[in-house]
Amino acid sequence: MENITSMKSKCKVAVIGTVGVPACYGGFETLVDNLIDNKELDYIVFCSSKSYSEKLTSYKDASTVYININANGISSIFYDIISLFTSIKYKPDSILLLGVSGAIALPVFRLFSKAKIITNIDGLEWRRDKWGKGAKFFLKMSERIAVKFSDVIVSDNQGISDYVTKEYKKDSVTIAYGGDHANIINDIDVSHVLPYNEQFALSLCRIEPENNVHIVLDAFSKTSENLVFIGNWKNSEYGINLLSKYRNNKNITMLDPIYDVSILSLYRSKCKYYVHGHSAGGTNPSLVEIMHFSKLILAFDCNYNRYTTENNCYYFSTSDELINILNDISDSERYFCGDRMKKIAEKKYTWSVISNEYVKILMNN
């Protein structure tokens, strides 16, 4: 006789707030792409038809629903809200809302759905300098509504969790990101793309002031250490000015974004150490990814980065501090730090660990 547990229908989860799957954009998309590998739940993933020329009816056994609105920018508000109300007809047991753009609709949505709502509030978007006063007000209001009307709040970093407790007197579940997908073995030789034959440092991020790109570039311009810096230099005045100022330094190579995972993996595996300038946004996916490569990490000194690396790498706040680290660090320290990063990553930042944590809270108990 068939086991009673196996006869139960799986919990149905609607995933809202990402561009969609297959992942082709950022951290939340990569999260969902790996989450749906876990077959304990049935998933309905809402996708932006603007981002997919081929519209799959399913992906990795997850159903896909397409909304004809861009998933990013100000349109993300409408994209998320329409996704929320469209999900009602699928009668999900749980909603996984990634980000707070559409959270303003949760009070009304609650009137029409009894689904358990789990919201990942992301990295306190309202604090970021790139937003104007109006956008900051809206994002803060959306965050407040998300915390009030969600059954479970997910923080991706202990620093975010501490903020939720202090600001809203409410507990949250801390779940970070996996990074083991980034460490791949190259089937073909792509070493010809490397700009230096000798050792180099690597940095990779969106070119924004909060990522302290100017501090990193200033430090390396005053040393003989080679630096490869990958980012979207031409998307802002900040990036264009930095590109103009530092592109002619012989020891600094400034590359446009690289989306080929095999080439990114090559840069990460071949670098001497990794410089991480992020100062906002909780746990940063690129940081947990590089931790899987056993590399010495030089991270900007903020509580998010310290929580992620468990105070086990090197931290800087100024250009001079970064220069001092570059001058003083020994090879033995470099290998020791890299080994610590790898062990932390394998314990906390694999997708099997992360997806299991999400499944626990998504189950409609």
VENSULRA-V552803 format. One record per run of one state. SS is the DSSP state (~ for helix, > for strand, _ for the rest). FROM is the first residue (numbers start at 1). LEN is the number of residues. If there is no record, write none. Layout:
SS/FROM/LEN
SS/FROM/LEN
This chain:
_/1/3
~/4/4
_/8/4
>/12/5
_/17/10
~/27/9
_/36/6
>/42/7
~/49/3
_/52/6
>/58/2
_/60/2
>/62/6
_/68/7
~/75/16
_/91/3
>/94/5
_/99/4
~/103/10
_/113/3
>/116/5
_/121/4
~/125/3
_/128/5
~/133/17
_/150/2
>/152/4
_/156/2
~/158/11
_/169/4
>/173/2
_/175/5
~/180/3
_/183/8
~/191/3
_/194/7
>/201/4
_/205/4
~/209/3
_/212/1
~/213/9
_/222/5
>/227/4
_/231/2
~/233/3
_/236/1
~/237/10
_/247/5
>/252/4
_/256/5
~/261/10
_/271/2
>/273/4
_/277/8
~/285/7
_/292/4
>/296/5
_/301/2
~/303/7
_/310/4
>/314/3
_/317/2
~/319/10
_/329/2
~/331/18
_/349/2
~/351/12
_/363/3
